[in-house]
Amino acid sequence: MKLDPKTQRSLFPEECLLREIARQPRLSIGLPKENSEDETRLALTPEGVAIITEEGHSVYVERGAGEPMSYSDLQYSEAGAFLVDKAEVYGADIVLKIAPPTLKELEMMNDRSSVFSMLQLSNLSSECISLMMKKKMNAVAYELIKDEQKTFPVVSSISEIEGSTAIAVAAELMSNERGGKGLLLGGVAGISPTEVLILGAGITGTVAARTALALGAQIKIFDHDISKLRKIQHYLGQQVFTSVIHPAVLFKALASADAVIGNLRYINGSERFMVSEELVKTMKPGAVIIDLSVDQGGCFETSKCRTLKNPVFVKHGVVHYCVPNISARVARTSSMALSNIFAPMLLKIAHSGSVKSAIAESAGFRNGAYVFGGVLVNRLIGTYYGLTSNDIGLLLAGY
């Protein structure tokens, strides 16, 4: 009787298994410190590094990369990482970043290497994509990666953090201390509750609504997708007002809102929507806008991408908070969430043999690739930057 490979593997003595593991391709992973002081997150914590190095892979961490999150070099070293300078980190086969790579960083990377990062369109550039194509690299966007359930694991994890953080930020900006009107986000006996308007009924909107609701605020949620609205109302109850994006209804909601949180996402193919500058002018003086979609073009015509060091500006009397990395305010929590996703993912890539093989084998991981072997393969990104894109399926046919 012929045994299947899994059964044969379970019958191997331990020494044979160790030799089999030793023959598997070894990954070389670089974990750099971001150039911007505003970005302190990392894709792997020391615990995540330990999971990878225990399988025999090499992780190169730039010295001091974890210090802003209170992770010391010693913790990474004890987890099995090599502490190196920036140039050596970017010499790894796979570089795990948070912010999109800059031209200078890409120049340090090897030909045919791979870079994983967030897809912040406001911080990426057509020149960077062209250089990736010239060097025949692979580029993977965290936000576009799907799991086996066809959901977006990175988006889901970060969205939960962003939803809670957005309400905390709104509460700060509404206070006297931060130049607001001196309102308490929530409600107390005898006083009308503050109104929070949320554009987008995804995970971020759900968590933001739940957090604000717990404080006693009045919640209104708008979205294109009626099924999402039905789900969020079932989850949070009838006290939450929900509506499809209808101009007349939205106009009234904006005029009375104390805080507006926009989190509609476009890069995954949802319908484009933006609140016009004329509508922003109708909002209350001192009202707060938090645009969580500014990295993908924004939900408001008045939005401008800012940094965590200088995130706030006022236009038409409305306070705007527009940063592409609001979850970096709680960098350690965010890094732990990312590490829980990427440590197992990197081990799967190792079992596939290479990043290109993993892209070919996994439809979910393939969805995250926007440059494959030097070819731009994401139509929406190509349209955004005016570059020609190709169908990755046609490339894989000859792979």
C-alpha positions, 0 to 999 in steps of 0.5 A: 500500500502506498502512503500519501506524503503527509503520512510518510512524513509523520513516520520519519524519524526526527533526524530525517525531519531535521535534514528535510527542513535543512534542505528547504530554501532559507529566507533572508529577511530585512527589518529596517527602521523607517526614515520618518520619525512619524512611523515607528511601527515594525512588521515583526516583534521579537516574538515574531522574529523568534518564530522565523529564526527557529525555522532556520531563516535569517532576520536582519534588524537595523540597530535601534529599529524597535526602540521607539516601541520600547523593544531593545536591540537585545530583545531582537538579538535574543530572538535570533536576529542579526543587528546590522546597519541600514545597507545590510538590511536592504540587502536581504532578499525580502524587506519588510517595511511599513511605509512604501519604499523610497527611491533611496531605499530601492537603490540599496535593494538587490535586483529581483528582491522583494519588498512588502509594505503598506500601499500609501498612494500619497507617499508612493510615486511613479518613479519608485514603481518604475525603479522596481520594474527596472530592477525586476523586483516583486512588491506586495501591498499589505492592504491587498493581501487576502487570507483563506477566508477571502478577507483582508487580514492586515486591513482587518487588524489595523482597522480595529486599531484605527477605529478606536484611535480615531474616536480618541483623537476626535475626543482630543480635538473637540476639547479646549486643550486642543483648540476645539469647542470644548465638547465632551465626546459622548453625553451626560444627563441633561445635555444633548449628546455629541453627534458622530458621523461615520462614512464607511460601515467596514471594520473601522466604522464598526469599531469607531461606532461601538467606541463612540456609542459606549461614550454616549454619542449619537451615531450616524453611519453612511455607506454604499453597501446596504448589506454592511449597513444591515450587519452593523445595525444588527451588531450595534442595535437600533440606536444607530442611524444608518443610511446609504449615501444619499446627497440630501440625507448626507447634507443634513447629517454633515450640517449637524455633526460634531465629528466626521470620520471617513474610512471609505476604501477605494483601492480594492475596487469600491465605488469612488466617493468624496465629500465636496468642499461645498459640503464641508463649508456647511459644517459647524464651525469647530467640527472635526473631520478625521480622514482615515482614507487620506492614503488612498485619495481621501473622503473629503475634497479638503483633505491634505495628507499630513504627518503625525508631527503636524496632523491638524489644519483648519479649513472653512472653520472645520478642524481636519486630521489627515494622516495615513498612519493613525495607528502609529500613535499606538505603534507597539499594539499595531506592530504586535497585530502585524507580527501575528500575521506576517510570521506565519505568512513568511513561513508559508513563503519559505515552504513555497520556495520563494516569493514568486512561487508563493504568489503563483500558488496562493490567490490571496497572497497574489492579490497583494502583489502589485509588481511581479518580476518587474511588471506592474500588475495592479490596474488601479495603481497603474491608473492612479500613476498613469502607468501601463499594467498587465494581468498577472494571470497571463504572466503566471501562465508562463511561470 
